[in-house]
Amino acid sequence: MLHNQCRINILAANTWAWLFANIFSFIANKKFVFKSKFKSLRSFGSESCLFLSQRILALICDNIFMWLGVNLLHWNNILVKVGDQILVGLLNYLSTQAIFSRESSHLVQYISNLNLKIKKTNHLK
Protein backbone atom coordinates (compact mmCIF):
# COMPACT_ATOMS: atom_id res chain seq x y z
CA MET A 1 0.00 0.00 0.00
CA LEU A 2 2.77 2.46 0.87
CA HIS A 3 4.49 1.67 -2.43
CA ASN A 4 1.42 1.61 -4.70
CA GLN A 5 -0.63 4.41 -3.13
CA CYS A 6 1.99 6.75 -1.67
CA ARG A 7 4.74 6.10 -4.24
CA ILE A 8 7.29 5.26 -1.57
CA ASN A 9 10.29 3.19 -2.68
CA ILE A 10 9.43 -0.51 -2.43
CA LEU A 11 12.24 -1.34 0.01
CA ALA A 12 11.47 1.66 2.26
CA ALA A 13 7.76 0.78 2.25
CA ASN A 14 8.61 -2.84 3.00
CA THR A 15 10.86 -1.81 5.92
CA TRP A 16 8.20 0.47 7.49
CA ALA A 17 5.61 -2.28 7.19
CA TRP A 18 8.09 -4.67 8.80
CA LEU A 19 8.70 -2.36 11.76
CA PHE A 20 5.03 -1.92 12.65
CA ALA A 21 4.23 -5.59 12.06
CA ASN A 22 7.05 -6.79 14.30
CA ILE A 23 6.22 -4.57 17.24
CA PHE A 24 2.70 -6.00 17.14
CA SER A 25 3.99 -9.51 16.45
CA PHE A 26 6.29 -9.62 19.46
CA ILE A 27 3.50 -8.64 21.83
CA ALA A 28 0.91 -10.94 20.25
CA ASN A 29 3.23 -13.94 20.01
CA LYS A 30 4.51 -13.59 23.54
CA LYS A 31 1.13 -13.06 25.14
CA PHE A 32 -1.41 -14.97 23.04
CA VAL A 33 0.27 -17.49 20.73
CA PHE A 34 2.95 -19.00 22.95
CA LYS A 35 1.56 -17.74 26.29
CA SER A 36 5.05 -16.90 27.46
CA LYS A 37 4.96 -15.44 30.96
CA PHE A 38 6.95 -12.42 32.08
CA LYS A 39 9.69 -13.88 34.31
CA SER A 40 12.14 -11.05 34.74
CA LEU A 41 13.32 -7.93 32.99
CA ARG A 42 16.50 -9.75 31.98
CA SER A 43 14.56 -12.64 30.44
CA PHE A 44 12.23 -10.22 28.66
CA GLY A 45 15.24 -8.36 27.26
CA SER A 46 16.83 -11.58 26.05
CA GLU A 47 13.61 -12.71 24.36
CA SER A 48 13.25 -9.27 22.78
CA CYS A 49 16.82 -9.33 21.45
CA LEU A 50 16.48 -12.85 20.08
CA PHE A 51 13.14 -12.00 18.49
CA LEU A 52 14.43 -8.79 16.94
CA SER A 53 17.64 -10.43 15.69
CA GLN A 54 15.70 -13.20 13.99
CA ARG A 55 13.26 -10.73 12.49
CA ILE A 56 16.09 -8.57 11.13
CA LEU A 57 17.47 -11.64 9.35
CA ALA A 58 13.98 -12.33 8.02
CA LEU A 59 13.73 -8.68 6.84
CA ILE A 60 16.96 -9.09 4.91
CA CYS A 61 15.55 -12.22 3.23
CA ASP A 62 12.28 -10.37 2.65
CA ASN A 63 13.99 -7.41 0.96
CA ILE A 64 16.21 -9.65 -1.16
CA PHE A 65 13.20 -11.64 -2.33
CA MET A 66 11.24 -8.44 -3.11
CA TRP A 67 14.19 -6.88 -4.96
CA LEU A 68 14.80 -10.02 -7.00
CA GLY A 69 11.13 -10.46 -7.89
CA VAL A 70 10.26 -6.85 -8.64
CA ASN A 71 13.49 -5.21 -9.85
CA LEU A 72 15.37 -8.08 -11.44
CA LEU A 73 12.61 -10.37 -12.73
CA HIS A 74 10.00 -7.60 -13.21
CA TRP A 75 7.19 -9.63 -11.66
CA ASN A 76 4.07 -8.02 -10.23
CA ASN A 77 4.93 -6.60 -6.80
CA ILE A 78 1.68 -7.81 -5.20
CA LEU A 79 2.23 -11.41 -6.35
CA VAL A 80 5.86 -11.31 -5.25
CA LYS A 81 4.80 -9.98 -1.83
CA VAL A 82 2.24 -12.78 -1.39
CA GLY A 83 4.86 -15.46 -2.11
CA ASP A 84 7.38 -13.60 -0.01
CA GLN A 85 5.04 -13.45 2.99
CA ILE A 86 4.35 -17.18 2.85
CA LEU A 87 8.07 -17.98 3.01
CA VAL A 88 8.97 -15.30 5.55
CA GLY A 89 5.89 -16.11 7.65
CA LEU A 90 6.92 -19.75 7.90
CA LEU A 91 10.48 -18.78 8.85
CA ASN A 92 9.18 -16.33 11.46
CA TYR A 93 6.76 -18.82 13.01
CA LEU A 94 9.38 -21.55 13.39
CA SER A 95 12.00 -19.24 14.86
CA THR A 96 9.52 -17.51 17.17
CA GLN A 97 8.32 -20.87 18.42
CA ALA A 98 11.91 -21.70 19.32
CA ILE A 99 12.39 -18.39 21.15
CA PHE A 100 9.25 -18.61 23.29
CA SER A 101 9.16 -22.35 23.87
CA ARG A 102 10.31 -24.00 27.07
CA GLU A 103 13.00 -25.91 25.19
CA SER A 104 14.76 -22.65 24.32
CA SER A 105 14.70 -21.26 27.85
CA HIS A 106 18.29 -22.43 28.29
CA LEU A 107 19.22 -20.33 25.25
CA VAL A 108 17.56 -17.26 26.75
CA GLN A 109 19.29 -17.94 30.09
CA TYR A 110 22.65 -18.39 28.34
CA ILE A 111 22.30 -15.03 26.59
CA SER A 112 21.26 -13.37 29.86
CA ASN A 113 24.33 -14.78 31.60
CA LEU A 114 26.53 -13.67 28.71
CA ASN A 115 25.11 -10.13 28.96
CA LEU A 116 25.89 -10.09 32.69
CA LYS A 117 29.47 -11.18 32.04
CA ILE A 118 29.90 -8.46 29.43
CA LYS A 119 28.49 -5.82 31.80
CA LYS A 120 30.79 -6.98 34.60
CA THR A 121 33.79 -6.89 32.28
CA ASN A 122 32.91 -3.39 31.07
CA HIS A 123 32.34 -2.24 34.66
CA LEU A 124 35.80 -3.44 35.70
CA LYS A 125 37.52 -1.43 32.94
PyMOL commands that set and color helices and strands:
alter all, ss='L'
color gray80, all
select helices_A, chain A and resi 2-6+10-33+41-72+77-100+102-124
alter helices_A, ss='H'
color red, helices_A
deselect
rebuild
show_as cartoon
